[in-house]
Amino acid sequence: MNDLPLTLMAVHAHPDDEATGTGGVLARYAAEGIRTVLVTCTDGGCGDGPGGVKPGDPGHDPAAVALMRRQELEASCEILKVSHLETLDYADSGMMGWPTNDAPGSFWQTPVEEGAARLAELLRRYEPDVVVTYDENGFYGHPDHIQANRITMAALAMTGLTPKVYWTTAPRSMMQRFGEVMREFGADWQEPDPAEAAAMAEIGLPDEEITTWVDTAAFGGQKFDALAAHASQGENIFFLAMGQERFTELMGVETFVRVQDTTGAAVPENDLFAGLR
């Protein structure tokens, strides 16, 4: 018999990603007594600095930003009751097309095999029953999200472990509602040009292709507070402008695509641990 507790491992790219995409499941499963492990791959150094100073602008210090974001990450984990935080501390690669993509030591420039080997050590240590990361496009094409997917899938292959594996996603129906709410709460929100609108329309999946819908509404307050803990990035986290009630209304279900399973649990499912307990 395996004496290890049921374990969820979430592999994310940056500080604050854990709250946006999986804050609900991290909080919910921690409350159910499941061990939760967060792996954050980069230091977040391409985030905003104090006063909202942007990467590349005078006064932006990636090392100082990374330190500040580490402290925020730890606060978020405390709110979400994350059992174990592991950081790989690769340099943040920035958005696709930024010069930082090519910087030596950036996550995007790290050989997949190297990152996967480090993650494989953590997989062997924690032996998770469920692993969550991004899809092959990193949900919206961010290089560090794409790389997180690549190292996760490669690390699983290296170890031979067979947890249930999920990729985060969003139903297209929610993406439409998301756009409506952005316009409602963002006085300066401009309608995207047709090319951007078309790209946004491709984010997420048709509702019928989503395998797993997890109700996390009861933990909306924790998820909201975890996002708020990343105060330095508040300008980029427009969700906070909604207030907790509207935020939970919009973000109270987290959705995934199951890409690896040995339990035979039927889909659609409403529990990442279906078939395991």
Disulfide bonds with the S-S distance in Angstrom:
none
